[in-house]
Amino acid sequence: MAMFSTSSSPLIPTLILLLSLPLLFFFVAPRILPPRQISISIPDELDDLSLFHKAIAMDSANFSRRTATRLPAARSHLSAGLRRPKIAFLFLTNSLSISPLYGNASSQMSLASTIIFTSMPTLLLRSLLRWRKLIPSKRTQRSSPTLISAARRLLATAMLDDPSNAYFALISQHCIPLHSFNYLYNFLFDLGRLSRNLEFSSYIEILDSESTLWDRYNARGKNVMLPEVNFDEFRVGSQFFVLTRKHALMVIKDRKLWRKFKLPCLNVDSCYPEEHYFPTLLSMQDPNGCTQYTLTRVNWTDSVNGHPHTYHPPEVSPELIYRLRESNSSYSYMFARKFSPDSLNPLMEIADSVIFKD
């Protein structure tokens, strides 16, 4: 009996170790292996294409109708017949933490359309806020082409929802407004901002000299972006933008660049498709129609894991709002991120007296 115990004892720790390996891998693997990227299924891709085709067809029909009846229409598609143009607010979100702040300005939003992309139940949403349109969510993941797909769906849905939507503002769940809606509306539709082509511009950040650009360009493999996108055409910028209808149409019409940007990344640490697709596409197709800067203020001074500084309740004050509005140009920032969900109450306290006062 003693001989059996002595000879079998080394096997027991070995068996325990072998049996515990799957459990150990389950807890440790996510820390040492790159996250598995979500792929876009063929049914989801076909569903998106169907939506895009409907939006493109409707836009073409409206343009033909305006031409046939000789109704005035801006070349930038900012006018739909004789209707007054609107701004579509597109919420790329799975939470409503900050959204009530926008509802606080509802009395000013008669010339706005609001679209929400969310996974919350429809009835709950409608009981909280009176938004115009809901988009059933599809699974998304940071640093993956699923965020591009989500933004394109928002644009197409807003175009279909109201032909009067002339500007499309993409907003995150952590973005707050820095001015009243009337202030934003008057800024965007100021005729003094028309270009030499008598078109309004899109406000999207387009940068070509970032130090990490080469690594980001080759995130899917060396020179995989060729021949559609040369390195000197590759751009980076904030994923949050304000686009004209003309540029929104370019985005949902695109197939050429999308074939490249939807490819899975080999180097996940350098892969941020949502920060490259829109700036690269519009820079290649209409660089003079874009201002090259964003209207959303972000603080990158103490970023963590690729996330910008997050503002918390103790930081919220009128002075912070005034400071976030400031820019190096003649314009003011219109939005700011990121704000924590628990900052909603102090923001609501200064909403009427500061944020929506102008």
Secondary structure, DSSP 4 states (H G I P E B T S, - for coil): -HHHHHHHTTHHHHHHHHHHHHHHHHHHHHHHSPPPPPPPPHHHHHHHHHHHHHHHHHHHHHHHHHHHTT----TTS--BTTBPPEEEEEEE-S--SSTHHHHTTGGG-TTEEEEEEE-S-HHHHHHH---SEEEE-----TTSTHHHHHHHHHHHHHHHH-TTEEEEEEEETT-EESS-HHHHHHHHT-GGG--TTS-PPEEEE-BS--TTHHHHHTTTSTTTTTTTS-GGG--B--S--EEEHHHHHHHHH--TTHHHHTSPPS-GGG--GGGTHHHHHHHHH-GGGEEES-SEEE--TT-BTTB---B-GGG-SHHHHHHHH--SSSS---EEE-B-GGGHHHHHHTIIIIIT--
